[in-house]
């Protein structure tokens, strides 16, 4: 009997005349095929019944039995034990106002909290990255830990794995998590022996701490370097101004125009006092004896005093010819005072840069960040994965679900044909 002779009702349709087999439509053949595969209505023929039962059992075996048995064999005899080592840490600041105590973030300002959160996220992203995987590979033997023949074929890292596959594999076996509420970083490391899990956890802590030390060094270096450059510029300005003052003294042939000017002014004052006394004495003697020799002496003295006063005044305002460049005392005084004022400003700026340098150093010390581990990585005693019983049960239930769903889909399709 052929499939073309089977109708949707499972009977043979013969013509009224001659007992010939009536033609069967495409829909009838489709329904008959679904009946055979799913164990639905079958033709009365013993051969068709056997085919239907065989198809039904084959479908059940493929969908339910094979996955279930495979799961039992894999999880019962093949799957390697996996151990988890965990540790918790927090990124702390050297500034007591932004320190973290007991694993709870206690920043005194939004800026401090943002900086600690940023550094914590940097640590988390670094732990996830292939960079730390490569760095740990210089300390640990990945072939022995994750690509060992003793590890089952499904959990093993392929020896020829690409960088993308290594990154995915690393992300499946190392899970960092940053809790923004408490400010703590939790890291779970999965390996196939307890010692390997502990070794990987310890290596991650060392590399993450080195990362934070590097951030601190760069922070200190940038701040202190900028302050050092300011100090060097300020010292150079002071030196240049002092050199200008020294050259001005040489050019004017005056050691200190300020003191010289003060000395000349004081001399003029004394000469004027002597001139006033001499004029007073002359008036007295003229009233008493105009032809006295003392009168001639006083007149001569007065003339000399007036001449000295005039000469001293000219020296203050008129150029002198004694130096390499003729310049009056007042001119030299003006230039010298300008240079001295500039020197005072430069020295004040130099002092300010020194204070800024000390402040930058102290600030860098306070802003130092470091990794503080308050829950040390543990040495696992029992395997956490795989969940053998749970995994087998899940696969069995999923297989049954797929089989039942296929039956429902079959009946749904059959009803619409």
Buried (B, 14 or more C-beta within 10 A) or exposed (E): EEBBBBBBEBEBBEEEEEEEEEEBEEEBBBBBEBBBBBBBBBBEBEEBBEBBEEBBEEBBEEBBBEBBBBBBEBBEEEBBBBBBBBBBBBBBBBBEEBBBEEBEBBBEEEEBBEBBBEBBBBBBEBBBBBBBBEBBBEEBEBEEBBBBEEBBEEBBBEEEBEEEEBBEBBBEBBBBEBBEEBBBBBBBBBBBBBEBBBBBBBBBBEBBBEBBBEBBEEBBEEBBEEBBEBBEEBBEBBEEBBEBBEEBBEBBBBEBBBEBBEEBEEBBEEBEEBBEBBBEBBEEBBEEEEEEEEBEBBBEBBEBBBEBBEEBBEBBEBBBEEBEEEBBBBBBBEBBEEBBEBBEEBBEBBEEBBEBBEEBBEBBEEBBBBBBBBBBBBEBEEBBBBEBEEBBEEBBEBBBEEBEEBBEEBEEEBEEE
